[in-house]
Amino acid sequence: MTGRRLAWSAAGLVAALGLIAMLSSLRPSAPGVAPGPPAATVALAAPAPASGAAAAAASASGAAPAAAAAETTPPATISVQGEGVVTTTPDVVQLVMGVQVTNRSLAQAEADAASRMNAVIDKLTSMGIARDDIKTVSYNVNPQYDYPQDGGAPILRGFEVSNLVSVKIKDINRAGEIIDAVIAVGATTIQGLSFDVDNPAAANDQARSQAMQDAQHKAQQLAAAAGVSLGRPLSISETSTTSPPPVPLARGVAAAPAAAAPPPIQPGTTEIHVQVSVTYAIQ
């Protein structure tokens, strides 16, 4: 009987302690103090990311091999120049013509120059030259001075007014006739005659193709001599020129009397040059 009482007493004691603990957990916290987490709760914080310096230090052991793998040596190359030349017959004449007038009065000089130039332009248009093919290239007014032999101050004796236009003549066979006609109506200057091709696109394309073929042939020859294989082009640049240059021509009224035959104009041929610089990869 006594042993049974002790057993119940021990069980009652355990139950009482459990009840006290439960009541204790339900007791409100003190004002301003947040209740703490249960004793069995464990907070697991994620590891903070390493700083830039730490990350660099951590990967230092593998950085050098990665950088070495990323580095690439410049490709081996061959650079050559190719040229293409196409000969064609010019179909237009370009020349500069105009008037030059001197007078003691600036106003009179300008009026005379304007009157002469209007007559020149009217003659050009009446002979089939389009106004779009006539372009003013210069208009100058220059004072003219006399310089005394005794070293005195220069003396103004008048003004020189010059007006020049560039003219495109699309019928080469009429160039000499047109030159004489404008001189007859007041032109005093004919200069800078040159021949050109009005639409050089086809000739330029042909010369460009020749230049690229020439460049590839040279590159293949060099690669074979060096024992390497020619790869694809890495860079291409082009320059083009047209020859011959303008022909110096100066003619005035005194050189073209009214009864003289028109001056012969021979266009000859024009060469269109295209040069290319090509860099090829080699293997």
Backbone as numpy.savetxt, mean C-alpha at the origin, in Angstrom:
# Nx Ny Nz CAx CAy CAz Cx Cy Cz
-31.93 -58.63 93.92 -32.77 -57.42 93.92 -31.91 -56.19 93.92
-30.88 -56.29 94.71 -29.97 -55.13 94.77 -29.28 -54.94 93.46
-28.83 -56.08 92.81 -28.14 -55.96 91.52 -29.06 -55.39 90.46
-30.34 -55.77 90.49 -31.27 -55.25 89.49 -31.45 -53.76 89.68
-31.50 -53.28 90.91 -31.66 -51.84 91.16 -30.46 -51.06 90.65
-29.28 -51.63 90.84 -28.08 -50.92 90.37 -28.08 -50.81 88.85
-28.53 -51.89 88.18 -28.57 -51.86 86.72 -29.53 -50.79 86.25
-30.71 -50.71 86.83 -31.66 -49.69 86.44 -31.15 -48.30 86.76
-30.45 -48.20 87.90 -29.91 -46.88 88.26 -28.89 -46.43 87.22
-28.03 -47.37 86.77 -27.03 -47.00 85.74 -27.72 -46.60 84.45
-28.76 -47.35 84.06 -29.48 -47.00 82.82 -30.17 -45.67 82.95
-30.75 -45.40 84.16 -31.40 -44.10 84.35 -30.42 -42.97 84.29
-29.22 -43.23 84.82 -28.20 -42.18 84.79 -27.81 -41.84 83.38
-27.64 -42.85 82.52 -27.28 -42.60 81.11 -28.38 -41.83 80.41
-29.65 -42.22 80.66 -30.77 -41.53 80.03 -30.84 -40.09 80.48
-30.56 -39.86 81.77 -30.61 -38.48 82.28 -29.53 -37.64 81.66
-28.35 -38.20 81.50 -27.25 -37.43 80.88 -27.59 -37.10 79.42
-28.22 -38.04 78.72 -28.60 -37.76 77.32 -29.63 -36.67 77.24
-30.60 -36.66 78.19 -31.63 -35.62 78.20 -31.02 -34.26 78.48
-30.04 -34.21 79.40 -29.38 -32.93 79.72 -28.64 -32.40 78.50
-27.95 -33.31 77.80 -27.19 -32.87 76.62 -28.12 -32.31 75.54
-29.31 -32.96 75.38 -30.25 -32.50 74.36 -30.81 -31.14 74.72
-31.15 -30.95 76.00 -31.67 -29.65 76.43 -30.62 -28.58 76.27
-29.34 -28.94 76.50 -28.25 -27.97 76.38 -28.12 -27.47 74.95
-28.31 -28.35 73.95 -28.16 -27.95 72.54 -29.30 -27.06 72.08
-30.46 -27.16 72.78 -31.60 -26.33 72.41 -31.58 -24.98 73.08
-30.66 -24.73 73.99 -30.60 -23.47 74.72 -30.17 -22.36 73.76
-30.84 -21.16 73.71 -30.47 -20.07 72.79 -29.08 -19.54 73.08
-28.42 -19.11 72.04 -27.07 -18.55 72.18 -27.15 -17.18 72.79
-26.02 -16.78 73.27 -25.92 -15.42 73.84 -26.08 -14.39 72.74
-26.68 -13.23 73.04 -26.86 -12.19 72.01 -25.53 -11.80 71.39
-25.54 -11.69 70.04 -24.35 -11.23 69.32 -23.36 -12.33 69.05
-23.65 -13.57 69.51 -22.70 -14.67 69.29 -23.40 -15.69 68.43
-22.84 -16.01 67.25 -23.45 -16.99 66.36 -23.22 -18.37 66.90
-24.26 -19.22 66.81 -24.09 -20.58 67.31 -23.03 -21.30 66.53
-22.20 -22.07 67.18 -21.12 -22.79 66.53 -21.64 -24.02 65.84
-20.87 -24.60 64.96 -21.30 -25.78 64.23 -21.32 -26.98 65.15
-22.11 -27.99 64.83 -22.11 -29.20 65.64 -20.72 -29.79 65.72
-20.45 -30.50 66.77 -19.11 -31.02 66.99 -18.70 -31.97 65.91
-19.66 -32.67 65.27 -19.30 -33.68 64.28 -19.08 -33.09 62.90
-19.35 -31.76 62.68 -19.21 -31.15 61.36 -17.76 -30.80 61.10
-17.22 -31.17 59.90 -15.83 -30.87 59.52 -15.88 -30.06 58.23
-15.27 -28.84 58.22 -15.23 -27.99 57.02 -13.99 -28.34 56.21
-14.18 -28.66 54.91 -13.06 -29.00 54.02 -12.91 -27.86 53.03
-11.87 -27.05 53.17 -11.64 -25.91 52.27 -10.87 -26.38 51.05
-11.31 -25.88 49.86 -10.56 -26.22 48.64 -9.21 -25.53 48.67
-8.16 -26.18 48.17 -6.84 -25.55 48.18 -6.83 -24.29 47.35
-6.24 -23.21 47.87 -6.18 -21.92 47.16 -5.27 -22.05 45.96
-5.64 -21.36 44.84 -4.77 -21.43 43.66 -3.43 -20.78 43.93
-2.40 -21.35 43.34 -1.05 -20.82 43.56 -0.93 -19.47 42.88
-0.16 -18.58 43.50 0.09 -17.27 42.91 0.89 -17.44 41.63
1.00 -16.30 40.81 1.74 -16.35 39.56 3.16 -16.82 39.76
3.81 -16.25 40.78 5.20 -16.62 41.03 5.30 -18.07 41.45
4.34 -18.50 42.32 4.38 -19.87 42.80 4.12 -20.83 41.66
3.15 -20.46 40.79 2.85 -21.35 39.67 4.04 -21.45 38.73
4.71 -20.29 38.50 5.88 -20.32 37.63 6.97 -21.18 38.23
7.14 -21.05 39.57 8.17 -21.85 40.23 7.82 -23.32 40.18
6.50 -23.62 40.34 6.07 -25.01 40.35 6.29 -25.66 39.01
6.13 -24.87 37.91 6.27 -25.46 36.58 7.65 -25.22 35.98
8.58 -24.70 36.79 9.90 -24.37 36.26 10.60 -25.60 35.71
10.38 -26.72 36.36 11.07 -27.92 35.94 10.65 -28.35 34.54
9.37 -28.10 34.16 8.90 -28.52 32.84 8.86 -27.41 31.83
9.15 -26.12 32.22 9.04 -24.98 31.31 10.11 -25.03 30.24
11.32 -25.35 30.62 12.42 -25.33 29.66 12.19 -26.31 28.52
11.81 -27.55 28.77 11.55 -28.45 27.64 10.41 -27.97 26.76
9.34 -27.40 27.39 8.22 -26.92 26.58 8.64 -25.79 25.69
9.42 -24.82 26.23 9.88 -23.69 25.43 10.78 -24.17 24.30
11.64 -25.13 24.60 12.54 -25.64 23.57 11.75 -26.31 22.46
10.67 -27.02 22.84 9.85 -27.68 21.82 9.11 -26.67 20.97
8.71 -25.52 21.62 7.94 -24.51 20.87 8.82 -23.75 19.88
10.10 -23.62 20.18 10.99 -22.88 19.30 11.16 -23.62 17.98
11.05 -22.86 16.86 11.28 -23.46 15.55 12.34 -22.65 14.82
13.18 -23.30 14.12 14.21 -22.61 13.36 13.60 -22.01 12.10
14.11 -20.87 11.63 13.58 -20.26 10.41 13.69 -21.23 9.25
12.71 -21.23 8.34 12.77 -22.17 7.22 13.90 -21.82 6.26
14.50 -22.83 5.68 15.52 -22.61 4.66 14.84 -22.13 3.38
15.42 -21.15 2.72 14.77 -20.52 1.56 15.76 -20.29 0.43
15.21 -20.05 -0.74 15.94 -19.60 -1.93 15.21 -18.37 -2.45
15.93 -17.28 -2.70 15.35 -16.04 -3.23 15.88 -15.80 -4.64
14.98 -15.54 -5.57 15.37 -15.31 -6.96 14.57 -14.15 -7.53
15.02 -13.65 -8.68 14.29 -12.63 -9.42 13.97 -13.17 -10.81
12.75 -12.92 -11.26 12.35 -13.31 -12.60 11.91 -12.10 -13.39
12.07 -12.16 -14.70 11.72 -11.02 -15.55 10.91 -11.50 -16.74
9.90 -10.70 -17.08 9.11 -10.94 -18.28 9.06 -9.68 -19.12
9.24 -9.82 -20.43 9.25 -8.68 -21.35 8.31 -8.96 -22.51
7.39 -8.04 -22.74 6.44 -8.16 -23.85 6.58 -6.92 -24.72
6.77 -7.13 -26.01 6.90 -6.03 -26.96 5.55 -5.79 -27.64
5.12 -4.55 -27.63 3.82 -4.21 -28.22 3.94 -2.89 -28.97
2.96 -2.61 -29.79 2.96 -1.38 -30.59 2.11 -0.33 -29.89
2.66 0.86 -29.61 1.86 1.91 -28.97 0.68 2.32 -29.84
-0.39 2.72 -29.17 -1.56 3.17 -29.92 -2.03 4.57 -29.52
-1.29 5.24 -28.63 -1.62 6.62 -28.28 -0.34 7.44 -28.17
-0.47 8.74 -28.41 0.62 9.70 -28.24 0.27 10.63 -27.10
1.19 10.82 -26.18 1.03 11.80 -25.12 2.01 12.94 -25.38
1.53 14.17 -25.35 2.44 15.30 -25.50 1.92 16.49 -24.70
2.83 17.43 -24.44 2.51 18.65 -23.70 2.62 19.83 -24.68
1.60 20.65 -24.70 1.60 21.83 -25.58 1.00 23.01 -24.83
1.29 24.21 -25.33 0.73 25.37 -24.65 1.19 26.67 -25.24
0.98 27.72 -24.45 1.29 29.07 -24.92 2.18 29.76 -23.89
2.97 30.69 -24.40 3.84 31.50 -23.54 3.79 32.94 -24.08
3.35 33.88 -23.22 3.11 35.26 -23.65 3.82 36.20 -22.68
4.44 37.25 -23.23 5.10 38.28 -22.41 4.50 39.65 -22.75
4.23 40.45 -21.70 3.67 41.78 -21.91 4.03 42.65 -20.70
4.14 43.94 -20.94 4.45 44.85 -19.83 3.33 44.84 -18.79
2.11 44.62 -19.23 0.96 44.58 -18.33 0.63 43.13 -17.99
0.55 42.85 -16.70 0.20 41.49 -16.28 -1.21 41.12 -16.77
-2.14 42.06 -16.67 -3.51 41.77 -17.10 -3.56 41.46 -18.59
-2.78 42.21 -19.38 -2.78 41.97 -20.82 -2.12 40.64 -21.15
-1.04 40.31 -20.42 -0.36 39.03 -20.65 -1.30 37.86 -20.35
-2.03 37.96 -19.25 -2.96 36.88 -18.90 -4.09 36.78 -19.92
-4.58 37.92 -20.39 -5.66 37.91 -21.38 -5.19 37.30 -22.70
-3.97 37.65 -23.14 -3.44 37.09 -24.38 -3.23 35.58 -24.25
-2.70 35.13 -23.09 -2.47 33.70 -22.88 -3.78 32.94 -22.88
-4.81 33.50 -22.24 -6.11 32.84 -22.20 -6.72 32.75 -23.59
-6.60 33.81 -24.38 -7.17 33.81 -25.72 -6.49 32.77 -26.60
-5.16 32.70 -26.52 -4.42 31.72 -27.32 -4.75 30.28 -26.89
-4.82 30.06 -25.57 -5.08 28.69 -25.09 -6.50 28.25 -25.46
-7.46 29.17 -25.38 -8.83 28.82 -25.81 -8.85 28.41 -27.29
-8.07 29.11 -28.11 -8.00 28.76 -29.53 -7.37 27.39 -29.72
-6.34 27.07 -28.93 -5.69 25.76 -29.02 -6.68 24.65 -28.64
-7.39 24.84 -27.53 -8.32 23.81 -27.07 -9.47 23.64 -28.07
-9.97 24.74 -28.62 -11.03 24.64 -29.61 -10.56 23.87 -30.84
-9.32 24.10 -31.25 -8.78 23.38 -32.41 -8.65 21.90 -32.11
-8.17 21.57 -30.91 -8.02 20.16 -30.54 -9.36 19.43 -30.55
-10.38 20.05 -29.95 -11.69 19.40 -29.91 -12.31 19.29 -31.29
-12.06 20.28 -32.15 -12.61 20.22 -33.51 -11.96 19.12 -34.32
-10.77 18.67 -33.91 -10.07 17.60 -34.61 -10.30 16.24 -33.95
-11.27 16.17 -33.04 -11.66 14.89 -32.48 -11.02 14.52 -31.15
-10.29 15.44 -30.52 -9.71 15.16 -29.21 -10.77 15.42 -28.14
-11.05 14.42 -27.32 -12.05 14.57 -26.26 -11.52 15.52 -25.18
-12.41 16.28 -24.58 -11.98 17.21 -23.52 -11.41 16.45 -22.31
-11.84 15.23 -22.09 -11.28 14.43 -21.00 -9.81 14.08 -21.25
-9.38 14.18 -22.51 -7.99 13.87 -22.86 -7.12 15.12 -22.90
-7.66 16.25 -22.44 -6.90 17.51 -22.37 -6.86 17.93 -20.90
-5.67 18.05 -20.34 -5.55 18.34 -18.91 -4.47 19.39 -18.68
-4.81 20.45 -17.93 -3.82 21.47 -17.59 -2.76 20.89 -16.66
-1.49 21.10 -17.02 -0.40 20.57 -16.19 0.40 21.69 -15.51
0.32 22.92 -16.04 1.01 24.03 -15.36 0.46 25.36 -15.84
0.49 26.33 -14.91 0.13 27.72 -15.23 1.06 28.60 -14.39
1.92 29.34 -15.04 2.94 30.12 -14.33 2.93 31.58 -14.75
3.17 32.47 -13.79 3.34 33.91 -14.03 4.70 34.30 -13.48
5.57 34.78 -14.34 6.93 35.14 -13.92 7.23 36.59 -14.29
7.59 37.43 -13.32 8.00 38.80 -13.65 9.34 38.79 -14.39
9.50 39.70 -15.35 10.72 39.79 -16.15 11.45 41.09 -15.79
12.75 41.00 -15.50 13.54 42.17 -15.07 14.70 42.40 -16.02
15.06 43.67 -16.14 16.32 44.07 -16.80 17.31 44.43 -15.70
18.55 44.01 -15.86 19.57 44.26 -14.84 20.62 45.21 -15.41
20.63 46.46 -14.93 21.60 47.46 -15.44 23.03 46.98 -15.26
23.88 47.33 -16.25 25.28 46.94 -16.18 26.04 47.66 -15.08
25.52 48.82 -14.65 26.22 49.56 -13.59 25.91 49.01 -12.20
25.13 47.89 -12.14 24.84 47.30 -10.84 23.66 47.92 -10.13
22.89 48.76 -10.84 21.73 49.38 -10.22 20.62 48.37 -9.94
19.55 48.87 -9.39 18.42 48.01 -9.03 17.76 47.44 -10.29
17.30 46.19 -10.25 16.62 45.59 -11.41 15.38 46.40 -11.79
15.11 46.45 -13.09 13.98 47.22 -13.60 12.95 46.24 -14.17
11.73 46.29 -13.66 10.67 45.41 -14.15 10.27 45.83 -15.56
10.36 44.89 -16.49 9.99 45.21 -17.87 8.73 44.48 -18.34
8.17 43.64 -17.51 6.94 42.98 -17.93 6.73 41.65 -17.21
5.78 40.89 -17.72 5.42 39.61 -17.12 5.31 38.54 -18.20
5.75 37.34 -17.83 5.62 36.19 -18.72 4.58 35.23 -18.14
3.58 34.90 -18.95 2.53 33.97 -18.54 2.62 32.75 -19.44
2.70 31.56 -18.82 2.73 30.32 -19.60 1.63 29.39 -19.10
1.01 28.71 -20.04 -0.08 27.78 -19.74 0.14 26.53 -20.59
0.31 25.36 -19.93 0.59 24.12 -20.63 -0.49 23.09 -20.34
-0.84 22.30 -21.36 -1.80 21.22 -21.20 -1.19 19.92 -21.71
-1.61 18.82 -21.09 -1.24 17.49 -21.56 -2.36 16.98 -22.44
-1.99 16.43 -23.61 -2.98 15.99 -24.59 -2.70 14.54 -24.95
-3.76 13.73 -24.94 -3.67 12.34 -25.40 -4.27 12.26 -26.80
-3.46 11.82 -27.76 -3.91 11.67 -29.14 -4.02 10.17 -29.42
-5.23 9.70 -29.63 -5.44 8.26 -29.79 -5.23 7.77 -31.23
-5.13 8.69 -32.18 -4.81 8.33 -33.56 -3.39 8.81 -33.84
-2.44 7.89 -33.71 -1.03 8.27 -33.86 -0.76 8.86 -35.24
-1.43 8.38 -36.25 -1.17 8.85 -37.61 -1.51 10.33 -37.79
-2.33 10.89 -36.89 -2.72 12.30 -37.00 -1.90 13.20 -36.08
-0.93 12.66 -35.38 -0.20 13.46 -34.40 0.50 14.65 -35.05
1.20 14.43 -36.15 1.89 15.54 -36.83 0.93 16.59 -37.32
-0.21 16.17 -37.88 -1.23 17.11 -38.36 -1.77 17.96 -37.21
-2.01 17.34 -36.06 -2.55 18.07 -34.91 -1.53 19.06 -34.37
-0.26 18.67 -34.33 0.79 19.59 -33.86 0.82 20.85 -34.71
0.82 20.68 -36.02 0.85 21.86 -36.90 -0.39 22.71 -36.74
-1.55 22.09 -36.55 -2.80 22.84 -36.44 -2.83 23.71 -35.20
-2.34 23.21 -34.07 -2.40 24.02 -32.85 -1.36 25.15 -32.90
-0.24 24.90 -33.54 0.74 25.97 -33.69 0.17 27.10 -34.56
-0.58 26.72 -35.55 -1.16 27.73 -36.45 -2.15 28.64 -35.73
-2.79 28.16 -34.66 -3.78 28.99 -33.97 -3.23 29.63 -32.69
-1.94 29.49 -32.42 -1.38 30.23 -31.30 -0.53 29.46 -30.31
-0.43 28.14 -30.43 0.44 27.40 -29.51 1.90 27.79 -29.77
2.66 27.97 -28.70 4.07 28.35 -28.85 5.02 27.28 -28.31
4.49 26.26 -27.68 5.34 25.23 -27.08 4.77 23.85 -27.36
5.61 22.95 -27.87 5.28 21.54 -28.03 6.44 20.76 -27.42
6.17 19.92 -26.42 7.26 19.22 -25.74 6.77 17.91 -25.13
7.75 17.12 -24.68 7.44 15.91 -23.91 6.63 14.87 -24.63
6.89 14.66 -25.93 6.14 13.65 -26.66 6.53 12.25 -26.19
5.54 11.39 -26.00 5.80 10.00 -25.62 4.72 9.11 -26.18
5.06 7.84 -26.37 4.12 6.85 -26.88 3.69 5.94 -25.74
2.45 5.47 -25.83 1.92 4.63 -24.76 0.90 3.65 -25.33
0.56 2.67 -24.51 -0.49 1.70 -24.84 -1.72 2.08 -24.03
-2.83 2.31 -24.71 -4.01 2.81 -24.02 -4.56 1.80 -23.02
-4.51 0.52 -23.36 -5.00 -0.53 -22.45 -3.93 -1.62 -22.34
-2.98 -1.45 -21.39 -1.85 -2.38 -21.31 -2.11 -3.62 -20.45
-3.36 -3.85 -20.02 -3.63 -4.93 -19.06 -3.21 -6.29 -19.62
-3.56 -6.58 -20.87 -3.24 -7.90 -21.43 -1.74 -8.09 -21.54
-1.01 -7.05 -21.98 0.44 -7.16 -22.09 1.09 -7.31 -20.72
0.55 -6.60 -19.72 1.09 -6.74 -18.36 0.87 -8.15 -17.81
-0.31 -8.73 -18.06 -0.58 -10.09 -17.60 0.39 -11.08 -18.22
0.64 -10.91 -19.52 1.56 -11.82 -20.21 2.98 -11.68 -19.66
3.42 -10.45 -19.44 4.77 -10.23 -18.91 4.89 -10.76 -17.49
3.82 -10.64 -16.70 3.84 -11.15 -15.31 3.96 -12.67 -15.29
3.24 -13.35 -16.17 3.32 -14.81 -16.24 4.73 -15.24 -16.63
5.32 -14.55 -17.60 6.69 -14.85 -18.00 7.66 -14.67 -16.84
7.48 -13.62 -16.08 8.38 -13.34 -14.96 8.30 -14.44 -13.90
7.10 -14.91 -13.59 6.95 -15.98 -12.60 7.55 -17.29 -13.10
7.37 -17.60 -14.38 7.98 -18.80 -14.94 9.50 -18.72 -14.89
10.03 -17.54 -15.17 11.47 -17.34 -15.12 11.99 -17.51 -13.69
11.28 -16.98 -12.72 11.69 -17.11 -11.33 11.66 -18.57 -10.87
10.62 -19.29 -11.24 10.51 -20.70 -10.83 11.61 -21.54 -11.47
11.91 -21.26 -12.74 12.98 -22.00 -13.42 14.32 -21.79 -12.71
14.62 -20.55 -12.36 15.88 -20.26 -11.66 15.93 -20.95 -10.31
14.80 -20.91 -9.57 14.78 -21.50 -8.24 14.95 -23.03 -8.31
14.30 -23.65 -9.28 14.43 -25.11 -9.44 15.87 -25.49 -9.80
16.49 -24.69 -10.63 17.87 -24.96 -11.02 18.80 -24.84 -9.81
18.61 -23.83 -9.00 19.43 -23.65 -7.80 19.19 -24.77 -6.80
17.94 -25.15 -6.61 17.63 -26.21 -5.66 18.26 -27.54 -6.09
18.19 -27.85 -7.39 18.78 -29.10 -7.87 20.30 -29.10 -7.67
20.93 -27.93 -7.95 22.38 -27.84 -7.77 22.77 -27.98 -6.31
21.89 -27.56 -5.40 22.18 -27.63 -3.96 21.74 -28.95 -3.34
21.07 -29.81 -4.12 20.63 -31.09 -3.59 19.46 -31.00 -2.64
18.58 -30.03 -2.85 17.40 -29.88 -2.00 16.15 -29.87 -2.87
14.98 -29.95 -2.22 13.71 -29.93 -2.93 13.08 -28.54 -2.79
12.52 -28.06 -3.89 11.89 -26.73 -3.89 10.48 -26.82 -3.33
10.17 -25.92 -2.39 8.84 -25.87 -1.79 7.99 -24.76 -2.39
7.01 -24.32 -1.62 6.06 -23.31 -2.10 6.65 -21.91 -1.95
6.15 -20.94 -2.73 6.59 -19.56 -2.56 6.16 -19.01 -1.20
7.08 -18.32 -0.52 6.76 -17.70 0.77 6.45 -16.22 0.63
7.05 -15.55 -0.37 6.78 -14.13 -0.61 7.01 -13.82 -2.08
6.21 -12.87 -2.60 6.31 -12.44 -3.99 6.12 -10.93 -4.04
7.02 -10.23 -4.73 6.85 -8.79 -4.96 7.10 -8.51 -6.44
6.50 -7.40 -6.93 6.54 -7.11 -8.36 6.86 -5.65 -8.61
7.61 -5.39 -9.69 7.81 -4.03 -10.21 7.63 -4.10 -11.72
7.14 -3.00 -12.31 6.93 -2.99 -13.76 7.35 -1.64 -14.32
7.84 -1.66 -15.55 8.26 -0.44 -16.25 7.85 -0.55 -17.71
7.77 0.61 -18.35 7.47 0.66 -19.78 8.54 1.49 -20.46
9.05 1.01 -21.57 10.05 1.75 -22.34 9.55 1.85 -23.78
10.02 2.83 -24.54 11.07 3.79 -24.21 10.54 4.99 -23.44
11.43 5.82 -22.88 11.00 7.03 -22.16 10.49 8.08 -23.14
9.90 9.17 -22.61 9.40 10.24 -23.49 10.51 10.80 -24.38
10.11 11.18 -25.59 11.06 11.76 -26.54 11.07 13.27 -26.39
12.25 13.89 -26.16 12.28 15.36 -26.07 11.85 15.97 -27.41
10.91 16.87 -27.35 10.42 17.53 -28.56 10.09 18.96 -28.23
10.72 19.89 -28.92 10.41 21.30 -28.73 10.20 21.91 -30.10
9.06 22.54 -30.28 8.75 23.11 -31.58 7.95 24.37 -31.39
8.25 25.39 -32.16 7.54 26.65 -32.06 7.07 27.12 -33.43
6.53 28.32 -33.46 5.96 28.85 -34.69 7.03 29.00 -35.77
8.22 29.44 -35.38 9.28 29.66 -36.37 9.69 28.36 -37.04
9.55 27.23 -36.34 9.96 25.95 -36.90 8.87 25.30 -37.73
7.69 25.92 -37.81 6.58 25.30 -38.52 5.88 26.31 -39.41
6.48 26.66 -40.54 5.79 27.56 -41.46 4.53 26.91 -42.01
3.61 27.76 -42.44 2.28 27.26 -42.82 2.35 26.26 -43.95
3.32 26.38 -44.88 3.36 25.50 -46.04 4.11 24.21 -45.75
4.71 24.07 -44.58 5.51 22.89 -44.28 4.61 21.68 -44.10
5.16 20.51 -44.47 4.41 19.27 -44.28 4.40 18.90 -42.81
3.37 18.19 -42.33 3.33 17.78 -40.93 4.55 16.93 -40.59
5.07 17.07 -39.39 6.25 16.31 -39.00 5.92 14.82 -38.90
6.80 13.94 -39.39 6.52 12.50 -39.29 6.65 12.03 -37.85
5.69 11.22 -37.42 5.70 10.67 -36.07 5.75 9.15 -36.19
6.82 8.54 -35.72 7.00 7.09 -35.80 6.94 6.49 -34.39
5.91 5.71 -34.07 5.77 5.18 -32.71 6.74 4.06 -32.38
7.19 3.31 -33.42 8.08 2.19 -33.12 7.37 1.14 -32.27
8.10 0.58 -31.32 7.52 -0.42 -30.42 7.79 -0.02 -28.97
7.00 -0.58 -28.10 7.14 -0.33 -26.66 7.32 -1.67 -25.95
8.25 -1.70 -25.02 8.47 -2.91 -24.23 7.91 -2.72 -22.83
7.13 -3.71 -22.40 6.59 -3.71 -21.04 7.38 -4.74 -20.23
8.06 -4.27 -19.20 8.90 -5.11 -18.35 8.20 -5.34 -17.01
8.18 -6.59 -16.58 7.69 -6.94 -15.24 8.77 -7.77 -14.55
9.15 -7.35 -13.37 10.12 -8.09 -12.56 9.45 -8.56 -11.28
9.73 -9.79 -10.89 9.21 -10.32 -9.64 10.37 -10.82 -8.79
10.25 -10.63 -7.49 11.19 -11.19 -6.51 10.43 -12.23 -5.70
10.89 -13.47 -5.76 10.18 -14.58 -5.13 11.11 -15.31 -4.17
10.61 -15.61 -2.98 11.32 -16.43 -2.00 10.59 -17.75 -1.86
11.32 -18.86 -2.12 10.76 -20.21 -2.03 11.30 -20.91 -0.78
10.48 -21.76 -0.19 10.94 -22.64 0.87 11.64 -23.83 0.21
12.66 -24.36 0.89 13.36 -25.54 0.40 13.37 -26.60 1.50
13.46 -27.85 1.09 13.44 -28.97 2.04 14.68 -29.83 1.84
